[in-house]
Amino acid sequence: MTPVKAVNHIGIAVRSIEAQKEYYTNVLGAVFEGEEIVADQKVKVGFFRVGDVRMELLEPTDPTSTVAAFIEKKGEGLHHVALEVDDIEARIADLKAKGLRMIDEKPRAGSHHLQIAFVHPKSTFGVLTEICEVTQESH
């Protein structure tokens, strides 16, 4: 198996990106890169660069989104860790062959034109893990 390439981003569930923006930029010194709506996931994503890693603040745009349910159940905070891979379809097949439970059986579109798939936290010791593949459009 090919090792993961890098930590692509860390997802943080928040009620309001705007309310936390100053903390990430003026206190931590992260570089704000902008926002994007991911309609099918019912979230607005705020991007903050810290070195080679992006921090993504996930604000629900609909009370029925999975991020809204996460905040309701666990509060704001760490939502997931995203690991970059070369061939996401092969990686999904490998994870399934090793007995891991996938939330996404096939890659789907994520923010920044990434192809993404989530591994169920019951298979990853409680950590929601996203695997992602960078596409040509995401460069």
Secondary structure, DSSP 4 states (H G I P E B T S, - for coil): -PPP-EEEEEEEE-S-HHHHHHIIIIIS-PEEEEEEEEGGGTEEEEEEEETTEEEEEEEESSTTSHHHHHHHHH-SEEEEEEEE-S-HHHHHHHHHHTTPPBS-SS-EE-GGG-EEEEEPGGGTTT--EEEEE--GGG-
